């Protein structure tokens, strides 16, 4: 190693190890953090030989800056995507088979019509769950026509009506949050009703109107405070996922509940 390289490494060591001591006063951690300081909280940097712990160190790795923090994978969403992916194909195949049977005059029967309706409903639910509980990256998009198709299929024959008024192209992650909130509203509208969804530059707004609401106030109070409820059933898991998704998107949820109306904005 040349003299120049030795000098450079020595200077680098001095900068690296002196930096933590640049703002010490008494060379004593307990005294330095006290509130009653007798002198300004800075002094001339110490020399390398002032660091007893440096004298004990025989290795320097200027490239090591500590562990790299990585975002934890969303295992719940990955499981949801896997289940929906594995089920949507066989359910679709069953639906195609039923359609072929219905094309035959001998296959037109109330029993076959009931099977066809059940298959269509299952297929719609799988598509809905794939958006609500599946993996969604920040750059994924979903068309408005696809969303309306899903909502139309899951409400066919039901007492719930969805009016979806949004731009043509949407962030899949935002729609995921909207679908989770639709499921929250669904638990409160057991007797039917209408939900209008609007989205513009000011954000998302949902207005749910029903002749009668069935509310679990503990669940709604929790998500209004951006907290996951402490005790939920399997049918209420969406209330636990909403606060986490709000935090992931950096959004704030506003909840307004009246006798027959629930208004959400985020």
Secondary structure, DSSP 8 states (H G I E B T S, - for coil): --HHHHHHHHHHHHHHHHGGGTT-SSS-HHHHT-SS-SS-S------GGG-HHHHT-----TT-----------HHHHHHHHHHHHHHHHHHHHHHHHHHHHHSGGG-SHHHHHHHHHHHHHHHHHHHHHHHHS---TT-EEEHHHHHHHHHHHTTTSSEEEEEE--SEEEHHHHHHHHHHHHHHHHH-TT-EEEEEEEETTEEEEEEE-SS----HHHHHHHHTT---SS--GGGTHHHHHHHHHHHHT---EEEE-SSEEEEE-
